[in-house]
Amino acid sequence: METIKKHIVHLTFNMGMGGAEQVITNLVEHTDKTRYTVSILCLEEPVGAFGKQLIEKGVQVASFRRKPGFDTSLVGQIRRYLKRHQVAILHCHQYTPYVYGLSAAVFTSTKVIFTEHGRFFPDKRRRKRVLLNPLLNRFTAYITAISVATKDALIQYENFPSEKIKVIYNGLDDARYLLPPDVGLKKELGLPVSARIMGTVGRLDSIKNQKMMIKALRQVRVSSPETVLLIVGDGPERRNLEAFVAELGLTSHVIFTGFREDVHRFFSLMDVFLLTSFSEGTAMTILEAMASGLPTIVTDVGGNPEIVEAGKTGFVISSDDEKALADRILSFFNNPNTMKTMGQAGRAHFENHFTVDKMVQAYEALYEGNA
């Protein structure tokens, strides 16, 4: 007798390149296919790069065209989708998809799970949400947060009850990481063999505060003139960052790669990974760096200090303190054994806590009602 599979639908804005979208991709690809049918529903078009990749692999990715403001017609469209496809669980990612998804699923047999992936900076209480969320909570099976800091924000700013929120850290499929240095890529970028490379990966956005590492580079180069900053990614701040680099006279020492689909290759070139954001949930790029065996230096925001074991796998520094960042980078360059040891410890910490299997198991427990 054939087992009836539960149909799980992940509801999100779209499946462009981002941390939440990477998490959804990992869930879709690694959730037990013998027990579940998994698909994706996007509020917006186009479906994005991750969405296209999943479609090519045979995953069902559908999309709507959300209108400006609160699109009441979209609630009906989602509701019809849930009934037509006999959706058992609607896993909503981020608050807006959650509101639409729950509104559509209420008084149906579909259970709703809400995952909060991160917070805006600066965070604040919104009166409408504070009043509405206790009601939404009554119709929600589970709420998850990707870090303790994110959970605390849901309690403080969103008025969700602490006992309802479960912390599930992001997990990463590490099959493409822990690579030997990519000599061909290093040559492609014009990097000299002797270069010391401090690097970052992510969206070029003001909240990521890449200016902090650029200012730190200027200080580092006084003692370590062979140092280069590698910035992998693209975004609205790119022109401003390039202008800032030129203003500081660092154009030949900062490499902007732009958008790349082969991001995993760049970690192999780095000596140390940097993340200087003003706000984070659980940054997938930190997990990628740890999976690659890199020591990390991150700012003390959001879930960063929950991932990086200060003094063991890397350093956690105050936000927007480029002197502290420069000092920590130089401490690594001056003590290569420490840099190697911390990178190895980071890899071990990743294997113990942040693999994709651990994340999927935690979510599958919710799908089965076993939290």
Phi, psi and chi 1 to 4 in degrees:
 res  aa     phi    psi   chi1   chi2   chi3   chi4
   1 MET       -  127.5 -177.7  176.7  178.4      -
   2 GLU   -73.5  132.6 -174.4  177.7   -6.9      -
   3 THR   -72.3  134.5  -57.5      -      -      -
   4 ILE   -80.8  121.7  -62.0  175.6      -      -
   5 LYS   -84.5  141.4  -60.4  178.9 -177.3  179.2
   6 LYS   -75.0  138.1  -72.9 -175.7  178.5  178.5
   7 HIS   -95.7  117.7 -172.7 -178.9      -      -
   8 ILE  -107.8  130.3  -60.1  168.0      -      -
   9 VAL  -118.2  128.5  170.0      -      -      -
  10 HIS   -93.5  120.5  -67.5  -83.1      -      -
  11 LEU  -105.0  125.3 -179.4   65.1      -      -
  12 THR  -148.3  176.5 -174.8      -      -      -
  13 PHE   -64.9  -59.6  -73.5  105.1      -      -
  14 ASN  -160.0 -179.6   58.1   58.5      -      -
  15 MET  -116.0   48.5  -73.5  -62.7  -69.0      -
  16 GLY   -74.7 -175.3      -      -      -      -
  17 MET   -80.0  113.6  -58.3  -62.0  -75.9      -
  18 GLY  -171.6  169.5      -      -      -      -
  19 GLY   -64.1  -47.4      -      -      -      -
  20 ALA   -61.9  -40.2      -      -      -      -
  21 GLU   -67.5  -33.5  -66.5   76.8   14.3      -
  22 GLN   -66.9  -39.2 -171.3  174.6   -0.1      -
  23 VAL   -62.3  -46.3  170.1      -      -      -
  24 ILE   -60.2  -43.7  -64.6  169.5      -      -
  25 THR   -58.3  -45.4  -62.0      -      -      -
  26 ASN   -62.6  -39.7  -77.0  -24.9      -      -
  27 LEU   -64.7  -44.7  -76.0  171.7      -      -
  28 VAL   -61.7  -43.3  169.0      -      -      -
  29 GLU   -77.1  -23.0  -67.6 -173.8  -27.7      -
  30 HIS  -115.2   -7.8  -67.2  -85.7      -      -
  31 THR   -63.7  142.1  -62.8      -      -      -
  32 ASP   -58.0  110.3 -172.3  -11.1      -      -
  33 LYS   -72.9  -15.7  -58.5  -59.8 -171.1  -62.2
  34 THR   -79.2  -18.2   65.4      -      -      -
  35 ARG  -112.8  -20.3  -67.1 -168.1  -67.0  161.8
  36 TYR  -134.9  144.8  -54.2  102.6      -      -
  37 THR  -102.9  127.9  -61.9      -      -      -
  38 VAL  -122.7  132.7 -173.2      -      -      -
  39 SER  -142.5  175.5   56.9      -      -      -
  40 ILE  -128.5  141.8  -62.5  173.1      -      -
  41 LEU  -127.9  123.4 -166.8   56.4      -      -
  42 CYS  -107.8  138.4  -60.0      -      -      -
  43 LEU   -73.0  -22.9  -61.7 -177.1      -      -
  44 GLU  -131.0  161.5  -58.0  167.5  -11.2      -
  45 GLU  -117.3  152.4  -66.2 -178.3  -25.8      -
  46 PRO   -75.5  169.7   29.6  -36.0      -      -
  47 VAL   -73.7  -19.9  -63.9      -      -      -
  48 GLY    93.1  172.8      -      -      -      -
  49 ALA   -63.4  -46.8      -      -      -      -
  50 PHE   -62.4  -38.8  -84.2  130.5      -      -
  51 GLY   -61.6  -43.7      -      -      -      -
  52 LYS   -63.8  -41.3  -69.3  177.7 -178.9  176.9
  53 GLN   -61.5  -41.3  -69.0  172.5    9.1      -
  54 LEU   -70.0  -37.0  -71.1  170.5      -      -
  55 ILE   -60.5  -41.5  -70.8  171.5      -      -
  56 GLU   -62.7  -25.1  -69.0  174.1   -2.0      -
  57 LYS   -90.8    2.9  -66.0  178.6 -180.0  179.7
  58 GLY    95.1    7.7      -      -      -      -
  59 VAL   -81.6  138.1  176.4      -      -      -
  60 GLN   -78.2  117.4 -178.4 -179.3  -10.6      -
  61 VAL  -125.8  109.0 -179.1      -      -      -
  62 ALA  -106.4  159.9      -      -      -      -
  63 SER  -146.5  153.5   61.1      -      -      -
  64 PHE  -115.0  178.3  -63.6  116.4      -      -
  65 ARG  -121.1   87.8  -65.1 -178.9  178.8  179.3
  66 ARG   -64.2  132.4 -179.2  166.4   66.6  113.6
  67 LYS   -85.1  158.8  -60.6  173.9 -175.3  175.4
  68 PRO   -59.2  152.1  -23.5   34.2      -      -
  69 GLY    76.0 -164.4      -      -      -      -
  70 PHE   -86.4  112.2 -171.8   78.3      -      -
  71 ASP   -85.8   94.8 -174.6   -3.2      -      -
  72 THR   -64.6  -31.1   54.2      -      -      -
  73 SER   -65.0  -26.7   66.0      -      -      -
  74 LEU   -67.8  -32.6 -173.2   54.2      -      -
  75 VAL   -60.0  -45.0  174.1      -      -      -
  76 GLY   -64.9  -38.6      -      -      -      -
  77 GLN   -64.3  -43.1  -66.7  176.9   65.7      -
  78 ILE   -65.9  -41.2  -62.8  171.8      -      -
  79 ARG   -60.5  -42.9 -170.5  178.7 -177.2   86.6
  80 ARG   -65.3  -37.6  -73.0 -169.5  -70.1  -85.9
  81 TYR   -62.4  -44.5 -177.3   96.5      -      -
  82 LEU   -61.9  -41.5  -61.4  179.1      -      -
  83 LYS   -72.2  -43.0  -70.3 -176.0  173.9 -178.8
  84 ARG   -62.7  -37.5 -174.1 -173.5  -41.1  122.9
  85 HIS  -100.6    8.0  -65.4  -82.5      -      -
  86 GLN    49.1   55.9  -62.5 -179.8  -52.1      -
  87 VAL   -76.6  122.3  176.1      -      -      -
  88 ALA   -81.8  -39.6      -      -      -      -
  89 ILE  -135.6  127.4  -63.2  160.3      -      -
  90 LEU  -107.4  108.9 -176.4   63.6      -      -
  91 HIS   -97.1  105.4 -169.8  162.0      -      -
  92 CYS   -95.2  130.7  -55.4      -      -      -
  93 HIS  -111.9  117.3  -60.2  -93.1      -      -
  94 GLN    83.4  161.9  -54.7  -71.4   34.6      -
  95 TYR   -68.8  -46.7 -174.5   80.2      -      -
  96 THR   -61.7  -48.7  -62.9      -      -      -
  97 PRO   -58.0  -33.7  -28.1   37.7      -      -
  98 TYR   -63.0  -45.2  165.6   56.7      -      -
  99 VAL   -63.4  -45.0  172.5      -      -      -
 100 TYR   -64.6  -45.5  -83.6  105.2      -      -
 101 GLY   -64.4  -44.3      -      -      -      -
 102 LEU   -67.5  -40.2 -173.5   63.8      -      -
 103 SER   -59.2  -36.2  -60.3      -      -      -
 104 ALA   -77.0  -33.3      -      -      -      -
 105 ALA   -90.2  -15.6      -      -      -      -
 106 VAL   -58.3  136.2   69.8      -      -      -
 107 PHE    65.9   23.0  -58.4  127.0      -      -
 108 THR  -115.2  179.6   71.7      -      -      -
 109 SER   -83.9   -3.6   60.5      -      -      -
 110 THR   -77.4  126.5  -58.0      -      -      -
 111 LYS   -86.4  144.7  -68.5 -176.6  177.9 -179.8
 112 VAL  -114.0  131.6  173.3      -      -      -
 113 ILE  -118.5  134.2  -65.4  173.2      -      -
 114 PHE  -114.5  124.4  164.5   41.6      -      -
 115 THR  -114.3  123.8  -65.6      -      -      -
 116 GLU   -94.8  121.8  177.3   69.0  -68.8      -
 117 HIS   -97.0  -14.9  -72.5  -90.3      -      -
 118 GLY   176.4  176.6      -      -      -      -
 119 ARG  -128.2  154.6  -56.5  -64.9  -58.7  170.9
 120 PHE   -75.9  158.1  -69.5  107.5      -      -
 121 PHE  -123.8  128.7  175.9   82.0      -      -
 122 PRO   -76.0  151.0   29.1  -34.1      -      -
 123 ASP   -80.2  154.1 -139.0  -28.2      -      -
 124 LYS  -159.7  159.2   61.9 -178.7 -179.6  179.9
 125 ARG   -82.9  137.4  -75.2  170.9   70.9   90.9
 126 ARG  -115.7  122.1  -62.9  169.9  177.1   82.9
 127 ARG   -55.4  -41.6 -173.6  171.0 -177.8  -86.8
 128 LYS   -61.2  -43.0 -174.2 -175.9  -64.9 -175.8
 129 ARG   -69.8  -40.6  -69.6 -167.8 -177.0 -173.1
 130 VAL   -58.1  -36.8  168.5      -      -      -
 131 LEU   -80.5  -35.9  -65.4  173.8      -      -
 132 LEU   -81.2  -37.4  177.8   63.1      -      -
 133 ASN   -62.2  -36.7  -71.7  -18.3      -      -
 134 PRO   -59.2  -32.7  -28.0   37.3      -      -
 135 LEU   -71.1  -45.6  176.4   61.8      -      -
 136 LEU   -59.7  -38.4  -61.4 -177.1      -      -
 137 ASN   -58.6  -35.1  173.0   62.8      -      -
 138 ARG   -62.2  -27.1  -67.8  176.4   57.8 -171.5
 139 PHE  -103.4    9.5  -64.1   94.9      -      -
 140 THR  -107.0  130.0  -54.0      -      -      -
 141 ALA   -69.4  -49.7      -      -      -      -
 142 TYR  -146.1  150.2  -63.6  104.2      -      -
 143 ILE  -122.2  132.3  -62.2  171.7      -      -
 144 THR  -125.1  151.7   70.7      -      -      -
 145 ALA  -128.6  148.5      -      -      -      -
 146 ILE   -88.1    2.2   61.3  171.1      -      -
 147 SER  -161.5  163.1   66.8      -      -      -
 148 VAL   -63.6  -37.8  173.3      -      -      -
 149 ALA   -62.0  -39.6      -      -      -      -
 150 THR   -68.2  -38.9  -54.4      -      -      -
 151 LYS   -60.8  -45.7  175.0  179.0  177.5  176.6
 152 ASP   -59.8  -37.3  -69.4  -16.9      -      -
 153 ALA   -66.8  -39.4      -      -      -      -
 154 LEU   -62.5  -34.1  -73.4  175.0      -      -
 155 ILE   -74.8  -49.3  -63.0  166.1      -      -
 156 GLN   -72.5  -44.0  179.0  179.6   -5.5      -
 157 TYR  -100.4  -24.4  -61.2  108.1      -      -
 158 GLU  -109.5   -7.7  -58.9  -71.1   -8.5      -
 159 ASN    64.2   34.7 -160.2   22.8      -      -
 160 PHE   -92.3  146.3  -75.3  111.9      -      -
 161 PRO   -73.8  139.5   26.2  -33.3      -      -
 162 SER   -57.3  -41.9  173.3      -      -      -
 163 GLU   -67.8  -15.7   63.2  -86.0   10.7      -
 164 LYS   -87.5  -17.5 -172.2   65.9  169.6  -78.2
 165 ILE   -99.0  126.0  -53.2  167.8      -      -
 166 LYS  -110.1  133.8 -177.8  177.3  179.0   63.0
 167 VAL   -87.6  121.5  174.3      -      -      -
 168 ILE  -126.9  111.7  -61.1  179.1      -      -
 169 TYR   -70.7  148.3  -71.9  105.9      -      -
 170 ASN   -60.9  150.4  -71.0  -17.5      -      -
 171 GLY  -126.0  156.0      -      -      -      -
 172 LEU  -129.0  137.9  179.5   70.3      -      -
 173 ASP   -80.5  111.4 -178.7   -2.9      -      -
 174 ASP   -93.2   15.8   66.9  -22.0      -      -
 175 ALA   -59.3  -27.4      -      -      -      -
 176 ARG  -100.7    6.8  -60.6 -170.5  -59.0  173.5
 177 TYR  -110.1 -176.8  -61.1   88.7      -      -
 178 LEU    57.9   51.6 -155.0   60.1      -      -
 179 LEU   -97.2  154.6  -59.9  172.4      -      -
 180 PRO   -69.1  158.4   25.6  -34.2      -      -
 181 PRO   -52.4  132.5  -27.2   35.8      -      -
 182 ASP   -85.5   94.0 -167.0  -36.8      -      -
 183 VAL   -61.7  -40.9  177.9      -      -      -
 184 GLY   -62.4  -41.0      -      -      -      -
 185 LEU   -68.4  -38.6 -179.1   57.6      -      -
 186 LYS   -61.4  -40.9 -161.4  167.5 -169.9  176.9
 187 LYS   -67.5  -40.5 -174.8  176.8 -179.3 -179.6
 188 GLU   -58.4  -37.9  174.7 -171.3  -34.3      -
 189 LEU   -84.0   -5.8  -63.3  173.1      -      -
 190 GLY    73.2   29.0      -      -      -      -
 191 LEU   -87.9  127.7  -72.0  165.6      -      -
 192 PRO   -67.8  154.6   22.7  -32.1      -      -
 193 VAL   -58.8  -34.9  175.4      -      -      -
 194 SER   -82.6   -2.6   60.5      -      -      -
 195 ALA   -64.0  136.4      -      -      -      -
 196 ARG   -95.3  127.9  -74.5  175.2  164.4  170.3
 197 ILE  -117.0  115.3  -57.2  172.8      -      -
 198 MET   -99.7  131.8   47.7 -168.1 -109.7      -
 199 GLY  -137.4  162.5      -      -      -      -
 200 THR  -146.4  158.5 -167.3      -      -      -
 201 VAL  -135.3  133.6  175.7      -      -      -
 202 GLY   157.7  178.5      -      -      -      -
 203 ARG   -70.5  134.8 -171.6  175.4   74.3 -102.2
 204 LEU   -84.0   93.0  -54.6 -169.9      -      -
 205 ASP  -139.9  150.4 -171.5  -73.1      -      -
 206 SER   -59.0  -31.5   57.1      -      -      -
 207 ILE   -67.6  -21.6 -160.5  169.9      -      -
 208 LYS   -82.6  -15.7  -61.9  -64.6 -176.6 -179.6
 209 ASN    52.1   48.8 -166.7   23.8      -      -
 210 GLN   -65.1  -18.6  -75.8   97.5   -4.8      -
 211 LYS   -58.5  -32.3  -80.7 -170.8  175.0 -178.4
 212 MET   -60.5  -43.4  178.0  179.2  171.3      -
 213 MET   -74.6  -28.9   60.3 -175.6   74.4      -
 214 ILE   -66.7  -42.8  -66.4  168.7      -      -
 215 LYS   -65.8  -36.9  -71.8 -174.5  -78.9 -171.5
 216 ALA   -65.8  -36.7      -      -      -      -
 217 LEU   -57.3  -42.1  172.2   65.4      -      -
 218 ARG   -58.6  -39.1 -178.4  170.6   60.0  171.6
 219 GLN   -72.8  -41.2  -62.9 -177.8   38.3      -
 220 VAL   -61.8  -39.5  168.6      -      -      -
 221 ARG   -67.0  -17.3  -76.9 -175.0   52.7   77.5
 222 VAL   -62.3  -41.7  173.4      -      -      -
 223 SER   -96.9  -23.3  -59.0      -      -      -
 224 SER  -135.0   75.9 -179.9      -      -      -
 225 PRO   -65.5  -13.8   21.3  -31.9      -      -
 226 GLU   -85.5    4.5   66.8  -85.0   27.6      -
 227 THR   -77.3  138.3  -57.9      -      -      -
 228 VAL  -126.9  144.5  173.1      -      -      -
 229 LEU  -103.7  124.2  173.1   59.4      -      -
 230 LEU  -107.5  116.5  179.2   60.7      -      -
 231 ILE  -113.4  110.4  -60.3  178.2      -      -
 232 VAL  -103.3  121.6 -177.3      -      -      -
 233 GLY   135.6  177.7      -      -      -      -
 234 ASP  -144.7  170.5 -149.0  -21.9      -      -
 235 GLY   160.9 -179.1      -      -      -      -
 236 PRO   -63.9  -20.2   22.1  -33.5      -      -
 237 GLU   -91.5    2.1  -84.5  -67.6  -66.9      -
 238 ARG   -58.9  -48.1  178.8  166.1  179.1  173.6
 239 ARG   -61.7  -41.9  -73.8 -171.7  178.8 -179.1
 240 ASN   -62.9  -40.7  -69.7  -23.1      -      -
 241 LEU   -67.7  -40.9  -69.5  171.6      -      -
 242 GLU   -63.2  -40.2  -71.4  174.8  -26.4      -
 243 ALA   -65.7  -38.9      -      -      -      -
 244 PHE   -65.3  -41.5 -174.0   63.4      -      -
 245 VAL   -60.4  -44.4  166.3      -      -      -
 246 ALA   -63.9  -39.9      -      -      -      -
 247 GLU   -60.3  -35.2 -178.8 -175.3  -34.3      -
 248 LEU   -88.2    0.1  -63.3 -176.5      -      -
 249 GLY    71.8   32.8      -      -      -      -
 250 LEU  -114.7   14.2  -64.8  170.7      -      -
 251 THR   -55.5  -39.7  -60.4      -      -      -
 252 SER   -80.3   -1.1   60.0      -      -      -
 253 HIS  -118.1    2.9  -50.5  -65.1      -      -
 254 VAL  -125.1  127.4  179.2      -      -      -
 255 ILE  -110.7  120.6  -63.5  175.3      -      -
 256 PHE  -100.6  115.8  -69.2   91.0      -      -
 257 THR   -85.3  -20.7   70.2      -      -      -
 258 GLY    75.5 -170.9      -      -      -      -
 259 PHE   -67.4  132.0  171.0   75.8      -      -
 260 ARG  -136.0  137.6  -61.1  -75.9  -61.2 -126.6
 261 GLU   -87.3  -13.9  -69.7 -168.5   -4.5      -
 262 ASP  -102.0   44.9   57.3  -15.5      -      -
 263 VAL   -55.0  -37.3  166.9      -      -      -
 264 HIS   -56.9  -27.5   61.8  -74.9      -      -
 265 ARG   -68.1  -29.0  -62.9  172.8   62.8 -159.6
 266 PHE   -74.8  -25.6  -70.3   85.3      -      -
 267 PHE   -62.7  -30.8  -71.0   97.0      -      -
 268 SER   -67.1  -18.3   73.7      -      -      -
 269 LEU   -87.8  -18.9  -56.3 -177.2      -      -
 270 MET   -83.6  147.0  -60.6  176.2 -168.5      -
 271 ASP   -91.6  -33.7  -65.3  -61.3      -      -
 272 VAL  -148.1  142.1   56.8      -      -      -
 273 PHE  -103.1  137.7  178.4   81.3      -      -
 274 LEU  -120.2  140.9  -47.2  176.4      -      -
 275 LEU  -140.9  112.9 -169.9   70.8      -      -
 276 THR  -116.2   31.8   53.4      -      -      -
 277 SER   -63.9  156.1  -52.6      -      -      -
 278 PHE   -81.6  -23.1  -72.5  122.6      -      -
 279 SER  -153.8  141.4  178.1      -      -      -
 280 GLU  -151.1  158.6  -76.0  -69.7  -13.0      -
 281 GLY   -97.8  -99.2      -      -      -      -
 282 THR  -122.3  102.8  -61.1      -      -      -
 283 ALA   -69.7  121.3      -      -      -      -
 284 MET   -63.4  -29.8  -66.2  -61.8  -69.6      -
 285 THR   -67.1  -32.4   53.1      -      -      -
 286 ILE   -64.3  -42.7  -61.7  179.1      -      -
 287 LEU   -63.7  -38.6  -57.2 -172.5      -      -
 288 GLU   -63.1  -41.5  -70.1  175.8  -53.3      -
 289 ALA   -64.4  -43.9      -      -      -      -
 290 MET   -64.8  -41.4  -68.2  167.9   63.4      -
 291 ALA   -62.3  -27.5      -      -      -      -
 292 SER   -86.1   -1.4  -57.9      -      -      -
 293 GLY    80.4   25.3      -      -      -      -
 294 LEU   -97.7  142.2  -72.4  174.4      -      -
 295 PRO   -73.2  153.1   29.4  -34.5      -      -
 296 THR  -127.8  150.1   55.9      -      -      -
 297 ILE  -127.9  120.6  -54.1  175.0      -      -
 298 VAL  -132.8  159.3  -57.7      -      -      -
 299 THR   -83.3  154.0   44.7      -      -      -
 300 ASP   -82.4   67.7 -171.5   10.6      -      -
 301 VAL  -135.5  151.4  -60.9      -      -      -
 302 GLY    51.4 -133.7      -      -      -      -
 303 GLY   -85.7   -0.3      -      -      -      -
 304 ASN   -52.7  -50.9  -71.2   -4.8      -      -
 305 PRO   -70.3  -11.1   23.6  -33.2      -      -
 306 GLU   -81.5  -24.7  -60.8  172.7   43.5      -
 307 ILE   -92.0  -47.5  -55.8  172.6      -      -
 308 VAL   -88.1  120.9  176.3      -      -      -
 309 GLU   -82.5  104.1  -67.8 -174.8  -64.4      -
 310 ALA   -57.5  127.6      -      -      -      -
 311 GLY    83.4   -7.3      -      -      -      -
 312 LYS  -115.9  -51.8  -65.5 -177.9  179.5  179.9
 313 THR  -108.6   -6.8   67.2      -      -      -
 314 GLY   168.7 -160.3      -      -      -      -
 315 PHE  -126.8  145.7  -65.8  113.6      -      -
 316 VAL  -115.8  123.1  179.9      -      -      -
 317 ILE  -122.8  166.1   61.1  173.6      -      -
 318 SER   -65.6  149.5  -61.5      -      -      -
 319 SER   -67.8  136.4 -174.7      -      -      -
 320 ASP    63.8   34.1 -144.6   21.9      -      -
 321 ASP  -116.0   87.0 -174.2  -12.5      -      -
 322 GLU   -68.2  -27.2   64.7  -93.4   15.6      -
 323 LYS   -65.7  -44.7 -175.7 -179.9 -175.2  -53.3
 324 ALA   -62.4  -38.9      -      -      -      -
 325 LEU   -64.1  -46.8  178.0   58.1      -      -
 326 ALA   -60.9  -42.9      -      -      -      -
 327 ASP   -61.1  -42.0  -71.0  -15.0      -      -
 328 ARG   -69.0  -38.4  -71.1  -54.9 -169.0 -175.5
 329 ILE   -62.1  -45.9  -68.0  168.0      -      -
 330 LEU   -65.2  -34.2  -74.3  171.4      -      -
 331 SER   -63.6  -33.9   73.1      -      -      -
 332 PHE   -69.2  -49.7  -86.6  142.1      -      -
 333 PHE   -62.3  -31.6  -70.9  167.5      -      -
 334 ASN   -83.0  -12.0  -66.7  -28.6      -      -
 335 ASN  -135.2   74.0  -62.1  -81.9      -      -
 336 PRO   -59.3  -29.7   16.5  -29.0      -      -
 337 ASN   -66.2  -40.6  -73.3  -24.2      -      -
 338 THR   -62.8  -42.2  -60.8      -      -      -
 339 MET   -60.1  -43.6 -173.5  161.3   60.1      -
 340 LYS   -67.3  -43.5 -179.2  179.2  179.6 -179.8
 341 THR   -62.7  -43.2  -60.4      -      -      -
 342 MET   -66.9  -36.5  -76.4 -165.9  174.9      -
 343 GLY   -62.9  -42.3      -      -      -      -
 344 GLN   -65.7  -39.2  -68.3  172.0  -20.9      -
 345 ALA   -65.8  -36.3      -      -      -      -
 346 GLY   -64.2  -40.7      -      -      -      -
 347 ARG   -62.3  -43.3  171.3   67.2 -165.3 -170.6
 348 ALA   -65.2  -39.7      -      -      -      -
 349 HIS   -64.2  -39.1 -170.7   50.3      -      -
 350 PHE   -60.8  -48.0  165.0   81.8      -      -
 351 GLU   -62.6  -31.6  -68.7  174.5   -8.6      -
 352 ASN   -81.1  -24.7  -70.7  -27.8      -      -
 353 HIS  -131.9  -23.1  -60.8  -77.3      -      -
 354 PHE  -127.3   25.8  -57.6  109.3      -      -
 355 THR   -76.9  158.9   63.5      -      -      -
 356 VAL   -63.6  -33.8   68.2      -      -      -
 357 ASP   -63.3  -40.1  -70.8  -20.0      -      -
 358 LYS   -65.3  -41.4  -68.3 -176.0 -176.8  -60.5
 359 MET   -64.8  -46.5  177.0 -175.9   70.7      -
 360 VAL   -63.1  -41.5  169.8      -      -      -
 361 GLN   -59.7  -40.2  -72.9  168.8   12.3      -
 362 ALA   -65.8  -41.6      -      -      -      -
 363 TYR   -72.8  -35.9  -80.6  113.7      -      -
 364 GLU   -64.9  -31.0  -75.0 -175.3   -5.6      -
 365 ALA   -62.8  -37.8      -      -      -      -
 366 LEU   -68.7  -41.2  -60.9 -169.8      -      -
 367 TYR   -59.8  -30.2  -60.3  157.2      -      -
 368 GLU   -92.2   -1.9  -66.0  -59.2  -47.6      -
 369 GLY    74.7   28.6      -      -      -      -
 370 ASN  -109.0   21.3  -64.4  -32.9      -      -
 371 ALA   -71.9      -      -      -      -      -
